[in-house]
């Protein structure tokens, strides 16, 4: 079992609103790992759309992602999540993230 922790910054102008939250939930459907986000001392299950929205993470917010799972799955899941955050979930015309 592996536990990975990374800090990311929300780059979307509207923060973690419905569209990026949906992208996160869809991305995690491909993973068996447990994933949580921590923001302002609140930790939520990142598989829950409602929980992500309840964090109310605005633009430039810094979140901590924690992924726990089998080595390869945990690494791949963390990589996909960090990539999605780095690319603003495709909202700036970047590739690949559509709902």
C-alpha positions as CSV (number, residue, x, y, z in Angstrom):
1,X,0.0,0.0,0.0
2,X,1.3,3.4,-0.9
3,X,0.3,6.9,0.4
4,X,1.1,9.9,-1.8
5,X,0.6,13.5,-0.7
6,X,0.9,16.6,-3.0
7,X,-0.1,20.2,-2.8
8,X,-1.8,21.8,-5.8
9,X,-3.2,25.2,-6.6
10,X,-6.6,25.9,-8.2
11,X,-6.0,27.8,-11.4
12,X,-9.5,28.0,-12.6
13,X,-10.9,31.6,-12.6
14,X,-14.2,30.3,-11.0
15,X,-12.4,27.9,-8.5
16,X,-13.5,24.3,-8.1
17,X,-17.0,24.7,-9.5
18,X,-19.3,22.0,-11.0
19,X,-17.3,21.3,-14.2
20,X,-13.9,20.7,-12.7
21,X,-15.5,18.8,-9.8
22,X,-17.2,16.6,-12.4
23,X,-13.9,16.0,-14.2
24,X,-12.3,14.9,-10.9
25,X,-15.1,12.5,-10.1
26,X,-15.0,11.0,-13.6
27,X,-11.2,10.7,-13.5
28,X,-11.4,8.9,-10.1
29,X,-13.8,6.3,-11.6
30,X,-10.8,4.8,-13.3
31,X,-9.0,4.3,-10.0
32,X,-9.3,1.9,-7.1
33,X,-7.3,4.2,-4.8
34,X,-8.7,6.2,-1.9
35,X,-8.4,9.9,-2.7
36,X,-9.1,12.9,-0.4
37,X,-8.7,16.6,-0.7
38,X,-7.8,18.9,2.3
39,X,-8.5,22.6,2.2
40,X,-8.7,24.9,5.2
41,X,-8.4,22.0,7.7
42,X,-11.4,20.2,6.1
43,X,-10.8,16.8,4.5
44,X,-13.2,15.3,2.0
45,X,-13.6,12.2,-0.1
46,X,-12.6,13.4,-3.6
47,X,-15.0,10.9,-5.2
48,X,-18.0,13.0,-4.0
49,X,-19.1,15.8,-6.3
50,X,-21.1,17.5,-3.5
51,X,-18.1,17.3,-1.1
52,X,-15.8,18.9,-3.6
53,X,-18.3,21.7,-4.2
54,X,-18.8,22.1,-0.4
55,X,-15.0,22.9,-0.1
56,X,-15.7,26.1,-1.9
57,X,-12.1,26.3,-3.1
58,X,-11.7,29.5,-5.1
59,X,-9.1,30.5,-7.6
60,X,-5.5,30.3,-6.2
61,X,-6.7,28.1,-3.3
62,X,-4.0,25.5,-2.3
63,X,-5.3,22.0,-1.7
64,X,-3.6,18.9,-0.4
65,X,-4.3,15.7,-2.4
66,X,-3.8,12.4,-0.6
67,X,-3.9,9.2,-2.6
68,X,-3.8,5.8,-0.9
69,X,-3.7,2.6,-2.9
70,X,-1.7,0.0,-4.7
71,X,1.6,1.5,-5.9
72,X,1.0,1.7,-9.7
73,X,-2.6,2.8,-9.3
74,X,-1.8,5.4,-6.6
75,X,1.0,6.9,-8.7
76,X,-1.1,7.0,-11.9
77,X,-4.1,8.6,-10.0
78,X,-1.9,11.3,-8.4
79,X,-0.3,12.0,-11.8
80,X,-3.7,12.4,-13.5
81,X,-5.1,14.7,-10.7
82,X,-2.0,16.9,-10.6
83,X,-2.1,17.2,-14.5
84,X,-5.8,18.1,-14.4
85,X,-5.2,20.9,-11.8
86,X,-2.1,22.1,-13.7
87,X,-4.1,22.4,-16.9
88,X,-7.1,24.1,-15.3
89,X,-9.3,21.1,-16.2
90,X,-9.2,22.2,-19.8
91,X,-11.0,25.5,-19.1
92,X,-8.2,27.6,-20.7
93,X,-8.5,25.8,-24.0
94,X,-6.1,23.1,-22.9
95,X,-6.5,19.5,-24.0
96,X,-8.5,16.6,-22.9
97,X,-10.8,17.5,-20.1
98,X,-14.4,17.6,-21.2
99,X,-17.7,16.6,-19.6
